[in-house]
Amino acid sequence: MCFLKYKTIKKDNYYTILANVFINANEYLIKTLGEKYDLDHSGTTCQLLFFPNDGTQNIYCTNAGNSKTILYSYTDSVPLSYEHY
């Protein structure tokens, strides 16, 4: 399932794109699962990493719910997101 509805991605709209992916996924889940499950008493965790092909080595990370992303190598680990409490 693809929740990204952009043909071209420009550097100035990364935030909008990442937010819309979460919004579109949420709408899809409500539409397809809302009648089958009680969504008022469920939780959500989601991680999204975006590696743009824009000539940089940037990684964009966004998360929903009580979740955390950690970039790990054999010698180090770096938190890319933080949990909410």
C-alpha positions in Angstrom: 0.0 0.0 0.0 1.4 3.4 -1.0 0.3 6.4 1.0 2.6 8.8 -0.9 0.7 10.7 -3.6 3.5 12.9 -5.0 5.0 12.4 -8.4 8.0 14.7 -7.6 9.5 15.4 -4.3 11.1 18.8 -3.6 13.3 19.7 -0.7 11.0 22.4 0.4 8.0 20.1 1.0 9.6 17.2 2.9 7.7 18.1 6.1 4.4 18.2 4.2 5.1 14.9 2.5 6.0 13.1 5.7 2.9 14.5 7.5 0.6 13.5 4.6 1.9 9.9 4.6 0.8 9.6 8.3 -2.5 11.3 7.5 -3.2 9.0 4.5 -2.2 5.9 6.4 -4.5 6.9 9.3 -7.4 7.5 7.0 -6.8 4.2 5.2 -6.7 2.3 8.5 -9.9 3.9 9.8 -11.7 3.2 6.5 -10.6 -0.4 6.2 -10.5 -1.5 9.9 -12.8 0.9 11.6 -15.9 -1.3 11.5 -14.1 -4.5 12.3 -12.1 -3.2 15.4 -12.7 -0.8 18.2 -10.1 1.8 17.2 -10.9 4.0 20.2 -9.1 1.5 22.5 -6.1 0.7 20.4 -2.6 2.1 20.1 -0.4 3.1 17.3 3.4 3.0 16.8 4.9 3.9 13.5 8.3 4.8 12.2 9.1 6.5 8.9 12.6 7.0 7.6 13.1 9.0 4.5 16.4 9.0 2.6 16.0 11.7 -0.2 18.1 11.4 -3.3 19.0 15.1 -3.1 22.8 15.0 -3.0 22.9 15.2 0.8 23.4 12.4 3.3 20.4 13.5 5.4 18.0 11.1 7.0 14.5 12.4 7.9 12.8 10.5 10.7 9.3 10.8 12.0 7.4 8.7 14.5 3.9 8.3 15.9 3.0 6.8 19.2 5.4 5.6 21.9 8.1 4.4 19.6 11.7 5.3 19.0 14.2 4.9 16.1 17.8 4.2 16.7 20.5 4.2 14.0 22.9 1.5 14.9 26.4 0.6 13.6 28.9 -1.9 15.0 30.6 0.8 17.0 27.9 3.3 17.9 24.2 4.0 18.2 22.4 7.3 17.6 18.8 8.0 18.5 16.9 9.5 15.6 13.6 10.1 17.4 12.4 10.3 21.0 9.6 8.6 22.7 6.8 10.7 24.3 5.7 9.9 27.8 
